[in-house]
């Protein structure tokens, strides 16, 4: 295959190669609270779910103790089990600002919904050869 054939193949196949899907995870806070997140961790999109083009959402509920750590993390609702472990791991890795000594609140229940979706990557209209 000569260089012109390779270039023609890349020009034709380029948009198809660039049209891969990007995994995104959107986090929705369901509970209203004055507790301010100190560290918020987003879950990883499971490789198998991405490969199989699976989307879904998980609602995870948990307690926040006085020191700001998440405790008793559990799944309340889930559309696909593949997303449960990454969501639980993300909540466990997150933390909140500790409660000040003068505050009387001991612990608080909190819920968070993670939405796993595949969005098409936007291919830039690039013409490397400069030819039309």
C-alpha positions as CSV (number, residue, x, y, z in Angstrom):
1,X,0.0,0.0,0.0
2,X,1.5,3.3,-1.0
3,X,1.4,6.5,1.0
4,X,-1.5,7.9,-1.0
5,X,-3.6,4.8,-0.3
6,X,-2.8,5.0,3.4
7,X,-3.6,8.7,3.5
8,X,-7.0,8.1,1.7
9,X,-7.8,5.3,4.2
10,X,-7.1,7.6,7.1
11,X,-9.2,10.4,5.7
12,X,-12.1,8.1,5.1
13,X,-11.7,6.1,8.4
14,X,-10.6,9.0,10.6
15,X,-14.1,10.1,11.6
16,X,-15.1,6.5,12.3
17,X,-12.0,6.0,14.5
18,X,-12.7,9.3,16.3
19,X,-16.4,8.4,16.9
20,X,-15.6,6.3,20.0
21,X,-17.7,6.8,23.0
22,X,-16.4,8.6,26.1
23,X,-17.6,7.2,29.4
24,X,-18.9,9.8,31.8
25,X,-20.2,9.6,35.3
26,X,-22.4,12.3,36.6
27,X,-22.9,12.6,40.3
28,X,-26.3,13.9,41.6
29,X,-26.6,14.8,45.3
30,X,-30.0,13.6,46.5
31,X,-29.8,14.7,50.1
32,X,-29.8,18.3,51.3
33,X,-27.2,19.0,53.9
34,X,-25.0,21.6,55.3
35,X,-22.1,19.1,55.4
36,X,-19.5,20.3,52.9
37,X,-17.6,17.6,50.9
38,X,-13.9,17.8,51.6
39,X,-12.9,15.1,49.0
40,X,-15.3,13.9,46.3
41,X,-14.3,10.9,44.3
42,X,-16.0,9.9,41.1
43,X,-16.5,6.2,40.4
44,X,-14.6,4.5,37.5
45,X,-16.7,3.3,34.6
46,X,-16.4,-0.5,34.6
47,X,-14.4,-1.6,31.5
48,X,-16.8,-4.5,30.7
49,X,-19.8,-2.2,30.9
50,X,-18.1,0.3,28.6
51,X,-17.2,-2.5,26.2
52,X,-20.7,-3.8,26.2
53,X,-22.1,-0.3,25.9
54,X,-24.1,-0.6,29.1
55,X,-25.4,2.6,30.8
56,X,-27.1,2.9,34.2
57,X,-27.4,4.5,37.5
58,X,-26.8,3.7,41.2
59,X,-28.2,5.4,44.3
60,X,-25.8,5.0,47.2
61,X,-26.8,5.9,50.8
62,X,-24.4,6.4,53.7
63,X,-23.8,8.0,57.0
64,X,-21.3,10.7,57.7
65,X,-19.7,10.6,61.1
66,X,-18.5,13.5,63.2
67,X,-15.0,13.3,61.7
68,X,-16.3,13.5,58.1
69,X,-15.8,9.9,57.1
70,X,-18.5,7.9,55.3
71,X,-19.9,4.9,57.1
72,X,-22.5,2.2,56.5
73,X,-22.3,2.6,52.7
74,X,-25.0,0.7,50.9
75,X,-26.8,0.6,47.5
76,X,-30.4,1.7,47.7
77,X,-31.3,1.4,44.0
78,X,-29.3,0.2,40.9
79,X,-30.1,-0.4,37.3
80,X,-27.1,-2.7,36.8
81,X,-24.9,-4.5,39.4
82,X,-21.8,-3.7,37.4
83,X,-22.0,-0.1,38.6
84,X,-22.5,-0.9,42.3
85,X,-18.9,-1.6,43.4
86,X,-17.4,1.4,41.7
87,X,-20.1,3.6,43.3
88,X,-19.6,2.2,46.7
89,X,-15.8,2.5,46.4
90,X,-16.1,6.2,45.3
91,X,-18.3,7.0,48.3
92,X,-16.0,5.2,50.7
93,X,-13.0,7.2,49.3
94,X,-14.9,10.5,49.7
95,X,-14.9,12.6,52.9
96,X,-16.6,15.6,54.4
97,X,-15.5,18.4,56.6
98,X,-15.6,17.3,60.3
99,X,-18.3,18.6,62.6
100,X,-17.1,21.3,65.0
101,X,-17.1,20.5,68.7
102,X,-20.0,22.9,69.5
103,X,-22.3,21.3,67.0
104,X,-24.6,18.7,68.5
105,X,-25.2,16.7,65.4
106,X,-23.7,13.2,65.7
107,X,-24.1,11.6,62.3
108,X,-26.2,12.2,59.2
109,X,-27.7,10.0,56.5
110,X,-26.9,11.1,53.0
111,X,-27.7,9.7,49.5
112,X,-25.9,10.2,46.2
113,X,-26.9,9.0,42.7
114,X,-24.2,8.2,40.1
115,X,-25.3,8.2,36.4
116,X,-23.1,6.2,34.1
117,X,-23.5,7.1,30.5
118,X,-21.6,6.8,27.2
119,X,-21.4,10.0,25.2
120,X,-20.1,10.0,21.6
121,X,-16.8,11.7,21.4
122,X,-16.9,14.7,19.1
123,X,-14.6,14.3,16.1
124,X,-12.9,17.4,15.0
125,X,-13.2,18.1,11.3
126,X,-9.6,17.8,10.5
127,X,-8.2,17.4,7.0
128,X,-4.5,16.6,7.4
129,X,-3.7,16.7,3.7
130,X,-5.3,20.1,3.2
131,X,-7.1,18.6,0.2
132,X,-10.9,18.8,-0.3
